[in-house]
């Protein structure tokens, strides 16, 4: 993969390439959810930015929808790739390197989906769009 610069200071749209980690990003971006910061929404909406969505996010959505923990997301889980394409996002596959990195991450954070997103952000030099401060402990650039 090509090198990705992450945050660019002093611009309205601060992200050149971003990894949107949470399952909620697809419906939130489409609906302009108020929980996202205006900076995050602007960066995701800026067509100059390449937005990647991890295969781990598809896995998380499908798992939570199946378990009934993500009400109303069954349609997203069933056609995740199509929803990505409609939003102009790019899927990011999980590689062996990503798996090794995720498994070897230090610290007590146990969420396997978050650990994979952290590993992918590190390996691919991607900015993570997330409200989860735990990502900061792993040296990834986080936009919120």
Secondary structure as UniProt FT lines:
FT   TURN            9..10
FT   STRAND          17..20
FT   TURN            23..24
FT   HELIX           25..31
FT   TURN            34..35
FT   HELIX           38..45
FT   TURN            47..48
FT   STRAND          50..54
FT   HELIX           55..66
FT   TURN            67..68
FT   TURN            71..72
FT   HELIX           74..78
FT   HELIX           80..87
FT   STRAND          90..92
FT   HELIX           96..104
FT   HELIX           112..124
FT   STRAND          127..129
FT   HELIX           133..138
FT   STRAND          142..143
//
